[in-house]
Each structure stands twice: as structure tokens, then as C-alpha cells.
Amino acid sequence: MTTRDRGDGRATAQADHFDSYYGRRILKPPTWEAATIGGYLYLGGLAGASSVFAAGGQLTGRPRLARAGKAAALVGVGLSLAALVEDLGRPARFLHMLRTFKPTSPMSVGSWLLAAYAPLVGVSLFTDVTGRFPLAGRAACYGAAVLGPAVTTYTAVLISDTAVPAWHEGYREMPFLFAGSATATAAGSALIATPAAENGPARRAAVLGTALELAAGRLMRHRMGMVGEAYERGRAGVLMRTGEALALAGAAGAALSGRGGRAAAVLSGAALMAASACIRLGVFSAGVASTQDPRYTVVPQRERLAGRLSKT
């Protein structure tokens, strides 16, 4: 096996064939369903970032923005939990994960995060809609906003803490990719649900979130070397390119929607939400594809070994 430079600083392994013992795959592909876990990754990001928008709207006197953020957060976390329970098979298994708290386990930390976050989101929206217990509602809104960034990014840590090459090799940039994606999709939701007089923060967040999302994704694929190919080929490549195109269109529309009217804001918001969904599903698909080609497991391991030996 040899390597050559692709011309962009990324090494590509050259090998006629890779074999594993008895002709079996080195890694088993994830058994998760794309719609279930892909939706779980997307909806958790929407929920966590929307809680930050809700708190910002509450602090700055934008009640429609605050309510839109609270509603999006509740829908997002509710559907996210439903997707998780669907994957687990029955609700009792989620409750079983709360029997212990293991700080070194992303799944354990994430389960406790969701268990603490979901009630705060529910109380926040309930008090806003009914007008009852306003102080408790405001406190719940701020509490959800404090937990929101962790809810947004813990799934990036969760998938990076696996042996799946396309996820594990991107552990440095994946949280930033998820944070940018979540910010953009929450901004898109706010643009759809909030009048122009109150959606200024959402327009600015759409641009910033998209910039972070695209920059982190490009940097991640570049740093991963040949494993980054999994994000550029097949279904994952189509989803990633579609997501990036929609994100750019949505961010541009959001930046101009202050002058373009309500229709422009809604279209931009829909594009941003669709972009984030495509990118999350693209990340999922790239992970599955990377387990099917032994090169993505063998080559990085040998390169790391060669690097260690060269230092001795």
C-alpha cells in the first residue's frame, strides 16, 4: 500500500485490495435507521438552539420571537425523544439509562440532559401560553437556554465517540458543525414564525450559523484526509452538497429578507431548515458508508503508526 498527494494536501491511499479475516468487514455498520437517528440528531439541535432564541427574545422584549423559540424547542425535544425511544424499542429503556450517571459516557450525559431539559421547555411554553406562573416560566426559559448548547452539541460527541471512521476522525470539528447547523435551523424556524419587526436576531444568526456550519464541515473533511471522501461520494455526497447549496441560499435570503417581505423570510427559513436536515443526514450516511470500506479503517491506523515510529 502506498499513498499519494491529491494536490490539495490530502493523502489518498493507493491499494489494489483490502481484505479482513475470513472476508468479513472490519467494522459492522451502524444498525440505526437513517430516518430515526438522523431525525434525532437534527431535532435535538433544533430544540437546543431554539431555547437560546427564546431566552434572547424574552430578554429583549420580543414576545413573538420568544414564543416561537419555546414552541420550536418543545416540538424538537418531543420528537427527538420519540425518535430515541423508537430506536431503543420501548420507553422503559430510556428510563433505565437514568439509573446511573456516568460522566465519561456521552449517552449517559445526553440522557440526563434531555431528562432535565424537556420539563423546562414544557413549563416555559405552558406559562407563556396560559399566562400563569410567569416567574416560573421565565426561570424555566432561562434554564432551558443554559442547557440548550449542550443539548445541541452532545450528539456530535456521541457519534464521534465510536469506531465509525467518518465520525470518529471528525471529533474535533463535529461539535462546531452541529452547533452551526443547529443555529441555522433554529434561525430558519424563527424566520418562518416571527414577524419582520422581531426577527432581526434570527436573520443575523442565520448568516453566522451557516458560516460556522460550512466552515467546520469543510475543515473537518480536509483534516480527515482520505476518510473525508465518505462525505463526498454516494448518498452522503448528494446530501452534503444539497445541504450546502440550500444553506447558502437560505443565509443570503435571510440577510436580505428584512427588505424582501414576509414571503422571502419564510422561504429563507425553509431553506435553512432543509439544509440542516440534509447535512445531518449526510453525516449519518457518510458514517455508514465509511464502515463498508476497510480502507477508511486500515489506512488512518497505519498512518498514525507510521507517524509514531518516525518520531522514535
NUNU-170963 format. One record per atom (N, C-alpha, C): x, y, z; residue in three letters. Coordinates in steps of 0.1 Angstrom, whole numbers, padded with zeros to 4 digits, always signed. Atoms other than C-alpha are relative to their C-alpha. Last residue first. Example, Ala and Ser with C-alpha at 12.3 -4.5 7.8 and 13.67 -1.06 7.14 Angstrom:
2
-0009-0011+0000SER
+0137-0011+0071SER
-0008+0011+0008SER
+0009-0012+0000ALA
+0123-0045+0078ALA
+0009+0012+0000ALA
end
This chain:
312
-0009+0007-0009THR
+0112+0075+0177THR
+0014-0002-0005THR
-0004-0009-0011LYS
+0092+0102+0160LYS
+0010-0007+0009LYS
-0009-0010+0005SER
+0090+0083+0127SER
+0006+0010+0011SER
-0013+0006+0003LEU
+0075+0054+0145LEU
+0010+0010-0005LEU
-0007+0002-0013ARG
+0047+0075+0159ARG
+0014-0006-0002ARG
-0004-0012-0006GLY
+0039+0088+0124GLY
+0007-0001+0014GLY
-0012-0005+0007ALA
+0040+0054+0109ALA
+0005+0013+0006ALA
-0011+0009-0005LEU
+0015+0041+0135LEU
+0013+0005-0007LEU
-0003-0004-0014ARG
-0008+0071+0128ARG
+0012-0008+0005ARG
-0006-0013+0000GLU
-0006+0064+0091GLU
+0004+0005+0014GLU
-0013+0002+0004ARG
-0013+0027+0096ARG
+0008+0014-0001ARG
-0007+0007-0011GLN
-0044+0034+0117GLN
+0015-0001-0004GLN
-0003-0009-0011PRO
-0056+0060+0092PRO
+0008-0006+0011PRO
-0009-0011+0004VAL
-0052+0035+0063VAL
+0003+0010+0011VAL
-0013+0005+0000VAL
-0069+0005+0080VAL
+0010+0011-0003VAL
-0005+0005-0013THR
-0102+0019+0090THR
+0015-0003+0000THR
+0002-0011-0010TYR
-0111+0040+0060TYR
+0003-0003+0014TYR
-0010-0010+0001ARG
-0096+0014+0037ARG
-0001+0011+0011ARG
-0011+0001-0010PRO
-0119-0012+0051PRO
+0011+0010-0001PRO
-0013+0000+0008ASP
-0148+0002+0030ASP
+0011-0001+0010ASP
+0001+0010+0010GLN
-0183-0006+0045GLN
+0013-0001-0009GLN
-0002+0014-0006THR
-0178+0012+0077THR
+0001-0011-0010THR
-0014+0002-0004SER
-0172+0045+0059SER
+0003-0013+0007SER
-0009+0003+0012ALA
-0205+0043+0041ALA
+0014-0003+0004ALA
+0004+0013+0005VAL
-0225+0042+0074VAL
+0009-0005-0011VAL
-0005+0010-0010GLY
-0206+0072+0087GLY
-0003-0014-0004GLY
-0015+0001+0001ALA
-0211+0091+0055ALA
+0005-0010+0010ALA
-0002+0009+0011SER
-0249+0084+0057SER
+0015-0002-0003SER
+0004+0014-0004PHE
-0252+0099+0092PHE
+0004-0010-0012PHE
-0009+0005-0010VAL
-0232+0130+0082VAL
-0003-0015+0004VAL
-0013+0003+0007GLY
-0253+0134+0051GLY
+0011-0005+0010GLY
+0002+0013+0007LEU
-0285+0130+0072LEU
+0013-0004-0008LEU
+0000+0010-0010ARG
-0273+0159+0094ARG
-0001-0014-0006ARG
-0014+0002-0005ILE
-0263+0179+0064ILE
+0000-0010+0011ILE
-0008+0007+0010CYS
-0297+0173+0047CYS
+0014-0002+0005CYS
+0004+0014+0000ALA
-0316+0183+0078ALA
+0008-0008-0010ALA
-0005+0006-0012SER
-0296+0215+0082SER
-0004-0015+0000SER
-0015+0001+0001ALA
-0302+0225+0046ALA
+0006-0008+0012ALA
-0003+0011+0009ALA
-0339+0218+0049ALA
+0015-0003-0001ALA
+0004+0012-0007MET
-0342+0241+0079MET
+0003-0013-0008MET
-0009+0003-0011LEU
-0322+0268+0062LEU
-0003-0013+0008LEU
-0013+0004+0006ALA
-0342+0266+0030ALA
+0010-0004+0011ALA
+0002+0013+0004ALA
-0375+0268+0050ALA
+0013-0006-0006ALA
+0001+0008-0012GLY
-0363+0299+0068GLY
-0001-0015-0004GLY
-0013+0002-0005SER
-0353+0315+0035SER
+0001-0009+0012SER
-0007+0008+0009LEU
-0387+0308+0020LEU
+0015-0002+0005LEU
+0005+0014-0002VAL
-0405+0321+0051VAL
+0008-0009-0009VAL
-0005+0005-0013ALA
-0383+0353+0052ALA
-0004-0015+0002ALA
-0015+0002+0001ALA
-0387+0360+0015ALA
+0005-0006+0013ALA
-0002+0012+0008ALA
-0425+0356+0018ALA
+0015-0004-0001ALA
+0003+0012-0008ARG
-0427+0381+0047ARG
+0003-0013-0008ARG
+0013+0004-0004GLY
-0410+0409+0029GLY
-0002-0013+0006GLY
+0007+0009+0010GLY
-0379+0413+0009GLY
-0014-0004+0004GLY
+0006-0008+0011ARG
-0363+0442+0027ARG
-0009-0007-0009ARG
+0005-0012-0006GLY
-0356+0425+0060GLY
-0006+0009-0009GLY
+0014+0001-0003SER
-0353+0393+0040SER
-0006+0012+0007SER
+0008-0010+0008LEU
-0320+0403+0025LEU
-0014+0000+0004LEU
-0007-0013-0001ALA
-0297+0386+0051ALA
-0008+0011-0007ALA
+0002-0006-0013ALA
-0322+0358+0054ALA
+0006+0013+0002ALA
+0014-0005-0001GLY
-0322+0352+0017GLY
-0003+0006+0013GLY
+0001-0012+0008ALA
-0284+0350+0016ALA
-0014+0006+0000ALA
-0007-0011-0007ALA
-0284+0326+0045ALA
-0001+0013-0008ALA
+0008-0005-0011GLY
-0311+0305+0029GLY
+0006+0011+0007GLY
+0012-0007+0005ALA
-0294+0303-0005ALA
-0008+0005+0012ALA
-0005-0012+0006LEU
-0260+0294+0012LEU
-0012+0008-0005LEU
-0004-0009-0011ALA
-0277+0268+0034ALA
+0005+0014-0005ALA
+0012-0006-0007LEU
-0296+0253+0005LEU
+0004+0010+0011LEU
+0007-0009+0009ALA
-0264+0249-0015ALA
-0012+0006+0006ALA
-0008-0012+0001GLU
-0246+0234+0015GLU
-0006+0010-0010GLU
+0001-0008-0012GLY
-0274+0210+0022GLY
+0008+0013-0001GLY
+0014-0006+0000THR
-0276+0198-0014THR
-0001+0009+0012THR
+0000-0010+0010ARG
-0238+0192-0015ARG
-0014+0007+0000ARG
-0009-0011-0005MET
-0239+0173+0018MET
+0000+0012-0010MET
+0006-0007-0011LEU
-0269+0152+0008LEU
+0008+0012+0004LEU
+0012-0007+0005VAL
-0255+0143-0026VAL
-0006+0008+0011VAL
-0005-0011+0008GLY
-0221+0134-0011GLY
-0012+0008-0005GLY
-0006-0011-0009ALA
-0237+0113+0016ALA
+0004+0012-0008ALA
+0012-0007-0006ARG
-0258+0094-0010ARG
+0005+0011+0010ARG
+0013+0007-0003GLY
-0227+0084-0029GLY
-0011+0009+0006GLY
+0004+0010+0010ARG
-0194+0102-0026ARG
-0014-0006+0004ARG
+0001-0006+0014GLU
-0182+0134-0010GLU
-0005-0010-0010GLU
+0010-0011+0001TYR
-0187+0128+0027TYR
-0002+0005-0014TYR
+0013+0006-0003ALA
-0170+0093+0025ALA
-0011+0011+0000ALA
+0007+0004+0012GLU
-0141+0110+0008GLU
-0014-0005+0003GLU
+0010-0010+0004GLY
-0133+0127+0041GLY
-0007-0003-0013GLY
+0013+0004-0006VAL
-0117+0094+0052VAL
-0011+0010-0004VAL
+0008+0009+0009MET
-0089+0102+0027MET
-0014-0004+0006MET
-0007+0006+0011GLY
-0077+0132+0047GLY
-0009-0009-0008GLY
+0002+0014+0000MET
-0097+0139+0078MET
+0008-0008-0010MET
-0009+0006-0010ARG
-0083+0174+0081ARG
-0001-0015+0000ARG
-0014-0002+0004HIS
-0099+0185+0048HIS
+0010-0007+0010HIS
-0003+0009+0011ARG
-0133+0169+0056ARG
+0015+0001-0004ARG
+0000+0014-0005MET
-0133+0186+0090MET
+0003-0009-0011MET
-0013+0002-0007LEU
-0122+0220+0076LEU
+0000-0015+0005LEU
-0011+0000+0010ARG
-0150+0219+0050ARG
+0013-0003+0007ARG
+0001+0011+0008GLY
-0177+0210+0076GLY
+0012-0002-0010GLY
-0003+0012-0008ALA
-0165+0235+0101ALA
+0000-0013-0008ALA
-0015+0000-0002ALA
-0165+0263+0075ALA
+0004-0012+0008ALA
-0007+0003+0012LEU
-0200+0253+0062LEU
+0015+0000+0003LEU
+0004+0014+0005GLU
-0217+0251+0096GLU
+0009-0004-0012GLU
-0006+0010-0008LEU
-0199+0281+0110LEU
-0002-0014-0005LEU
-0014-0001+0002ALA
-0209+0303+0081ALA
+0008-0010+0008ALA
-0004+0006+0012THR
-0244+0290+0082THR
+0015+0001-0003THR
+0001+0014-0002GLY
-0247+0298+0119GLY
+0004-0008-0013GLY
-0011+0005-0008LEU
-0234+0333+0114LEU
+0000-0015+0001LEU
-0012-0002+0007VAL
-0258+0341+0085VAL
+0012-0006+0008VAL
+0000+0009+0011ALA
-0288+0325+0102ALA
+0013+0001-0008ALA
-0005+0013-0005ALA
-0279+0342+0135ALA
+0000-0010-0012ALA
-0015+0000-0002ARG
-0281+0376+0118ARG
+0005-0014+0004ARG
-0006-0002+0012ARG
-0316+0369+0104ARG
+0015+0000+0001ARG
+0000+0012+0008ALA
-0328+0354+0136ALA
+0007+0001-0013ALA
-0010+0009-0005PRO
-0317+0384+0156PRO
+0001-0013-0008PRO
-0014-0005+0002GLY
-0336+0407+0133GLY
+0010-0009+0005GLY
-0009+0011+0004ASN
-0368+0386+0135ASN
+0014+0004-0003ASN
-0007+0007-0011GLU
-0389+0409+0157GLU
+0011-0010-0005GLU
-0003-0010-0010ALA
-0403+0436+0133ALA
+0008-0007+0011ALA
-0012-0007+0003ALA
-0402+0411+0105ALA
+0005+0009+0011ALA
+0001-0012+0010PRO
-0428+0389+0120PRO
+0013+0007-0001PRO
-0001-0013-0007THR
-0418+0356+0136THR
-0002+0011-0010THR
+0010-0002-0010ALA
-0428+0320+0127ALA
-0001+0014+0006ALA
+0013+0005+0004ILE
-0409+0313+0095ILE
-0011+0005+0009ILE
+0004-0008+0012LEU
-0379+0334+0104LEU
-0014-0003-0005LEU
+0004-0013-0005ALA
-0378+0317+0138ALA
-0004+0010-0011ALA
+0013+0001-0007SER
-0377+0283+0123SER
-0006+0013+0005SER
+0010+0002+0010GLY
-0349+0294+0100GLY
-0014-0002+0005GLY
+0003-0014+0006ALA
-0330+0308+0129ALA
-0010-0002-0011ALA
+0008-0007-0010ALA
-0334+0274+0147ALA
-0003+0014-0005ALA
+0014+0005+0001THR
-0321+0257+0115THR
-0009+0007+0010THR
+0007-0004+0012ALA
-0291+0280+0113ALA
-0014-0005-0001ALA
+0003-0014+0000THR
-0282+0277+0149THR
-0007+0004-0012THR
+0011-0002-0009ALA
-0285+0239+0148ALA
-0004+0015+0001ALA
+0012+0006+0006SER
-0262+0236+0118SER
-0013+0003+0008SER
+0003-0009+0011GLY
-0236+0259+0133GLY
-0013-0004-0006GLY
+0004-0013-0006ALA
-0236+0240+0166ALA
-0005+0009-0011ALA
+0014+0002-0005PHE
-0236+0206+0147PHE
-0005+0013+0006PHE
+0009+0003+0011LEU
-0206+0216+0126LEU
-0014-0001+0005LEU
+0001-0013+0006PHE
-0188+0231+0157PHE
-0010-0001-0012PHE
+0009-0008-0008PRO
-0194+0198+0176PRO
-0002+0014-0006PRO
+0014+0004+0000MET
-0181+0178+0146MET
-0009+0009+0009MET
+0009-0010+0007GLU
-0149+0198+0142GLU
-0014-0003+0001GLU
-0003-0014-0003ARG
-0126+0180+0166ARG
-0010+0010-0005ARG
+0004-0004-0014TYR
-0142+0146+0165TYR
+0003+0014+0004TYR
+0004-0014+0000GLY
-0140+0143+0127GLY
-0004+0005+0014GLY
-0011-0008+0005GLU
-0119+0111+0127GLU
-0004+0015-0001GLU
-0011-0001-0010HIS
-0145+0094+0149HIS
+0011+0010-0005HIS
+0005-0008-0012TRP
-0175+0102+0127TRP
+0012+0002+0009TRP
+0005-0013+0005ALA
-0162+0092+0092ALA
-0005+0008+0012ALA
-0011-0009+0004PRO
-0142+0063+0108PRO
-0005+0014-0004PRO
+0004-0003+0014VAL
-0171+0046+0128VAL
+0010+0011-0006VAL
-0011+0005+0009ALA
-0152+0034+0159ALA
-0003+0003-0014ALA
+0002+0013+0005THR
-0175+0055+0182THR
+0012-0004-0009THR
-0005+0010-0009ASP
-0171+0085+0204ASP
-0003-0014-0004ASP
-0015+0000+0001SER
-0176+0108+0175SER
+0007-0010+0009SER
-0004+0008+0011ILE
-0213+0098+0174ILE
+0015+0000-0003ILE
+0005+0014-0001LEU
-0219+0108+0210LEU
+0004-0008-0013LEU
-0010+0008-0009VAL
-0197+0139+0209VAL
-0004-0015+0000VAL
-0012+0000+0007ALA
-0218+0153+0180ALA
+0011-0008+0007ALA
+0001+0011+0010THR
-0249+0142+0198THR
+0012+0000-0009THR
-0004+0012-0006TYR
-0238+0164+0227TYR
-0001-0012-0009TYR
-0013+0006+0005THR
-0238+0195+0205THR
+0003-0014+0006THR
-0003-0002+0014THR
-0273+0210+0206THR
+0012-0008-0004THR
+0010+0008+0007VAL
-0284+0196+0240VAL
+0003+0000-0015VAL
-0004+0014-0002ALA
-0252+0211+0254ALA
-0009-0009-0007ALA
-0012+0003+0008PRO
-0260+0245+0238PRO
+0005-0014+0002PRO
+0002+0001+0015GLY
-0296+0244+0251GLY
+0013-0003-0008GLY
-0002+0014+0004LEU
-0288+0236+0288LEU
+0000-0001-0015LEU
-0013+0004-0005VAL
-0284+0273+0297VAL
+0003-0014-0005VAL
-0010-0006+0008ALA
-0313+0282+0274ALA
+0014-0003+0005ALA
-0001+0007+0013ALA
-0335+0257+0291ALA
+0010+0006-0009ALA
-0007+0013-0002GLY
-0327+0273+0324GLY
+0001-0009-0012GLY
-0015-0002-0001TYR
-0335+0307+0310TYR
+0007-0013+0004TYR
-0005-0004+0013CYS
-0369+0296+0298CYS
+0015+0002+0001CYS
-0001+0013+0008ALA
-0376+0277+0331ALA
+0006+0003-0014ALA
-0011+0008-0006ALA
-0369+0309+0351ALA
+0002-0013-0008ALA
-0012-0007+0004ARG
-0392+0329+0328ARG
+0012-0007+0005ARG
-0002+0001+0015GLY
-0419+0304+0332GLY
+0012+0006-0005GLY
-0005+0014+0002ALA
-0416+0302+0370ALA
+0003-0002-0015ALA
-0013+0000-0005LEU
-0419+0340+0371LEU
+0006-0014-0002LEU
-0010-0006+0009PRO
-0449+0339+0348PRO
+0014+0000+0005PRO
-0013+0002-0006PHE
-0469+0314+0369PHE
+0011+0006-0009PHE
+0000+0004-0015ARG
-0500+0315+0347ARG
+0015-0002+0004ARG
-0002-0012-0008GLY
-0501+0335+0314GLY
+0000-0003+0015GLY
+0011-0002-0009THR
-0516+0304+0296THR
+0001+0013+0008THR
+0013+0001+0007VAL
-0494+0304+0265VAL
-0012+0003+0010VAL
+0001-0011+0010ASP
-0462+0317+0281ASP
-0014+0000-0006ASP
+0003-0012-0007THR
-0467+0295+0312THR
-0001+0012-0009THR
+0013+0000-0006PHE
-0471+0264+0291PHE
-0003+0013+0007PHE
+0011-0003+0010LEU
-0442+0273+0268LEU
-0013+0000+0007LEU
-0002-0013+0006SER
-0417+0276+0297SER
-0011+0004-0010SER
+0004-0011-0009VAL
-0430+0247+0316VAL
+0000+0013-0006VAL
+0014+0001-0001GLY
-0426+0224+0286GLY
-0006+0010+0009GLY
+0006-0005+0012VAL
-0391+0236+0279VAL
-0015+0000+0000VAL
-0002-0015+0000LEU
-0380+0232+0315LEU
-0007+0006-0013LEU
+0009-0007-0009PRO
-0395+0197+0315PRO
+0001+0015+0000PRO
+0013+0001+0005ALA
-0375+0187+0284ALA
-0011+0006+0009ALA
+0003-0010+0009TYR
-0341+0199+0296TYR
-0015+0000-0004TYR
+0001-0013-0007ALA
-0336+0179+0327ALA
-0005+0011-0009ALA
+0009+0001-0012ALA
-0344+0145+0312ALA
-0002+0013+0007ALA
+0013+0000+0005LEU
-0327+0155+0279LEU
-0011-0001+0011LEU
+0003-0014+0006LEU
-0295+0164+0297LEU
-0014+0001-0005LEU
+0003-0009-0011TRP
-0297+0132+0318TRP
-0003+0014-0005TRP
+0013+0004-0005SER
-0299+0111+0286SER
-0004+0009+0012SER
+0011-0005+0008GLY
-0271+0131+0270GLY
-0014-0004+0005GLY
+0001-0014-0002VAL
-0248+0125+0299VAL
-0011+0006-0008VAL
+0005-0003-0013SER
-0254+0088+0298SER
-0002+0015+0003SER
+0014+0004+0000MET
-0251+0086+0260MET
-0006+0002+0014MET
+0009-0010+0006PRO
-0219+0107+0261PRO
-0015-0004+0000PRO
+0009+0006+0011SER
-0204+0082+0286SER
-0008+0011-0006SER
-0008+0003+0011THR
-0174+0096+0307THR
-0008-0006-0012THR
-0005-0011+0007PRO
-0197+0114+0331PRO
+0008-0003-0013PRO
-0013+0003+0003LYS
-0216+0082+0340LYS
+0006+0012-0008LYS
-0005-0012+0007PHE
-0249+0089+0358PHE
+0015-0003-0002PHE
-0014-0004-0004THR
-0268+0058+0368THR
+0004+0012-0008THR
-0003+0006-0012ARG
-0305+0047+0368ARG
+0014+0004+0006ARG
+0000-0011-0010LEU
-0313+0073+0341LEU
+0003-0007+0014LEU
-0013-0007+0002MET
-0304+0048+0313MET
+0001+0011+0011MET
-0011+0008-0005HIS
-0332+0026+0326HIS
+0013+0007-0001HIS
+0000-0002-0014LEU
-0357+0053+0319LEU
+0011-0008+0007LEU
-0005-0013-0003PHE
-0347+0053+0283PHE
+0000+0003+0015PHE
-0015+0001+0002ARG
-0351+0015+0282ARG
+0006+0014+0002ARG
-0006+0004-0013ALA
-0386+0018+0297ALA
+0015+0000-0002ALA
-0003-0012-0009PRO
-0398+0038+0267PRO
+0008-0004+0012PRO
+0011-0003-0009ARG
-0396+0008+0243ARG
+0004+0010+0010ARG
+0010+0011+0001GLY
-0376-0002+0212GLY
-0012+0002+0010GLY
-0003+0008-0012LEU
-0344+0019+0218LEU
-0010-0012+0000LEU
-0012+0008+0002ASP
-0347+0033+0183ASP
+0003-0010+0011ASP
+0002+0009+0012GLU
-0383+0043+0187GLU
+0012-0008-0003GLU
+0007+0012-0006VAL
-0374+0057+0222VAL
-0003-0010-0011VAL
-0009+0008-0009LEU
-0348+0079+0206LEU
-0007-0012+0005LEU
-0009+0007+0009ALA
-0371+0091+0178ALA
+0009-0009+0008ALA
+0008+0011+0006ALA
-0398+0099+0204ALA
+0009-0008-0010ALA
+0002+0011-0009LEU
-0372+0118+0224LEU
-0008-0011-0006LEU
-0013+0006-0002SER
-0363+0139+0194SER
+0000-0012+0010SER
-0002+0010+0011LEU
-0399+0144+0185LEU
+0013-0007+0001LEU
+0010+0011-0001GLY
-0405+0159+0220GLY
+0002-0010-0011GLY
-0005+0010-0010VAL
-0372+0178+0220VAL
-0010-0011+0001VAL
-0012+0006+0003GLY
-0380+0195+0187GLY
+0004-0011+0010GLY
+0002+0010+0011VAL
-0416+0202+0193VAL
+0012-0008-0003VAL
+0008+0010-0005LEU
-0408+0218+0227LEU
-0003-0011-0011LEU
-0008+0008-0009ALA
-0379+0238+0213ALA
-0008-0012+0005ALA
-0009+0008+0008ALA
-0399+0250+0183ALA
+0008-0009+0009ALA
+0008+0010+0007ALA
-0427+0262+0207ALA
+0009-0010-0009ALA
+0005+0009-0010LYS
-0403+0280+0230LYS
-0007-0012-0007LYS
-0011+0008-0004GLY
-0385+0296+0201GLY
-0004-0010+0010GLY
-0004+0009+0011ALA
-0417+0308+0186ALA
+0011-0009+0003ALA
+0009+0011+0001ARG
-0428+0321+0219ARG
+0003-0009-0011ARG
-0002+0009-0012ALA
-0396+0341+0224ALA
-0010-0011-0001ALA
-0012+0008+0001LEU
-0397+0355+0189LEU
+0002-0010+0011LEU
+0003+0010+0011ARG
-0433+0366+0193ARG
+0012-0009-0003ARG
+0008+0011-0005PRO
-0425+0382+0227PRO
-0003-0011-0011PRO
+0006+0005+0013ARG
-0396+0403+0215ARG
-0009-0012+0003ARG
+0014-0005+0002GLY
-0388+0423+0246GLY
-0005-0003-0014GLY
+0000-0012+0008THR
-0350+0419+0246THR
-0014+0005-0004THR
-0008-0011-0006LEU
-0347+0394+0274LEU
-0001+0013-0007LEU
+0006-0004-0013GLN
-0376+0372+0263GLN
+0008+0011+0007GLN
+0012-0008+0003GLY
-0364+0372+0227GLY
-0007+0004+0013GLY
-0003-0013+0006GLY
-0330+0361+0238GLY
-0012+0009-0003GLY
-0005-0008-0010ALA
-0344+0334+0260ALA
+0004+0014-0004ALA
+0012-0004-0009ALA
-0365+0321+0232ALA
+0005+0008+0011ALA
+0007-0010+0006PHE
-0335+0322+0208PHE
-0012+0005+0009PHE
-0009-0012-0001VAL
-0314+0302+0232VAL
-0007+0012-0007VAL
+0001-0005-0013SER
-0342+0277+0235SER
+0008+0012+0003SER
+0013-0008-0001SER
-0344+0274+0197SER
-0002+0006+0014SER
-0003-0014+0005ALA
-0307+0264+0197ALA
-0013+0008+0001ALA
-0010-0007-0008GLY
-0314+0234+0219GLY
+0002+0014-0004GLY
+0006-0003-0014ALA
-0346+0223+0202ALA
+0010+0008+0008ALA
+0010-0010+0001LEU
-0333+0225+0166LEU
-0005+0004+0014LEU
-0007-0013+0003GLY
-0301+0206+0175GLY
-0010+0011-0001GLY
-0007-0005-0012GLY
-0321+0179+0192GLY
+0007+0013-0002GLY
+0010-0006-0008LEU
-0343+0176+0161LEU
+0006+0005+0013LEU
+0005-0013+0005TYR
-0315+0171+0137TYR
-0009+0007+0010TYR
-0011-0009+0001LEU
-0296+0143+0155LEU
-0005+0014-0004LEU
-0004-0003-0014TYR
-0328+0125+0164TYR
+0011+0010+0001TYR
+0009-0009-0005GLY
-0340+0128+0128GLY
+0003+0004+0015GLY
-0002-0013+0007GLY
-0309+0112+0116GLY
-0009+0011+0005GLY
-0011-0006-0007ILE
-0314+0086+0143ILE
+0004+0013-0007ILE
+0002-0001-0014THR
-0349+0077+0132THR
+0012+0007+0007THR
+0011-0009-0003ALA
-0348+0084+0095ALA
-0001+0003+0015ALA
-0004-0013+0004ALA
-0314+0068+0090ALA
-0011+0010+0004ALA
+0007-0004+0012GLU
-0323+0037+0109GLU
+0003+0015-0002GLU
+0010-0010-0001TRP
-0296+0026+0134TRP
-0007+0003-0013TRP
+0013+0006+0002THR
-0278-0006+0129THR
-0011+0010+0001THR
+0010-0004-0010PRO
-0244+0011+0125PRO
-0014-0006-0004PRO
+0006-0013+0002PRO
-0222-0008+0100PRO
-0010+0003+0012PRO
+0014+0002+0003LYS
-0201-0036+0115LYS
-0007+0014-0002LYS
+0010-0006-0009LEU
-0164-0028+0113LEU
-0014-0004-0004LEU
-0007-0003-0013ILE
-0136-0049+0099ILE
-0009+0006+0010ILE
-0003-0014-0001ARG
-0160-0064+0073ARG
+0008+0002+0014ARG
+0010-0008-0006ARG
-0157-0101+0068ARG
+0004+0014+0002ARG
+0008-0008+0010GLY
-0136-0119+0042GLY
-0011+0008+0006GLY
+0011+0008+0005TYR
-0124-0146+0067TYR
-0009+0008-0010TYR
+0001+0014-0003TYR
-0102-0120+0083TYR
-0013-0007-0004TYR
+0000+0002-0014SER
-0101-0087+0065SER
-0001-0015+0003SER
+0007+0012-0005ASP
-0090-0080+0030ASP
+0000+0000+0015ASP
-0001+0002-0015PHE
-0081-0048+0013PHE
-0008-0012+0004PHE
+0010+0007-0006HIS
-0074-0046-0025HIS
+0003-0001+0015HIS
+0008+0007+0009ASP
-0054-0028-0051ASP
-0012-0006+0007ASP
-0001+0014-0002ALA
-0041-0002-0028ALA
-0010-0007-0009ALA
+0001+0008+0012GLN
-0035+0035-0031GLN
+0002-0015+0003GLN
-0007+0013+0000ALA
-0042+0056-0001ALA
-0002-0007-0014ALA
+0009+0011+0004THR
-0051+0092-0007THR
+0007-0013-0001THR
-0006+0012+0005ALA
-0033+0120+0011ALA
-0011-0010-0003ALA
+0006+0012-0007ARG
-0048+0154+0014ARG
+0005-0013-0007ARG
-0006+0002-0013GLY
-0027+0185+0007GLY
-0006-0012+0007GLY
+0006-0010-0009ASP
-0049+0197-0022ASP
+0005-0003+0015ASP
-0002-0013+0005GLY
-0029+0180-0049GLY
-0006+0011+0008GLY
+0011-0003+0009ARG
-0042+0145-0042ARG
+0002+0014-0007ARG
+0006-0012-0003ASP
-0009+0135-0026ASP
-0011+0003-0011ASP
-0004-0011+0008ARG
+0000+0099-0029ARG
-0008+0012+0003ARG
+0009-0012+0000THR
-0001+0070-0006THR
+0006+0010-0010THR
-0007-0013+0001THR
+0012+0035-0009THR
-0009+0011+0001THR
+0008-0012+0000MET
+0000+0000+0000MET
+0009+0012+0000MET
end
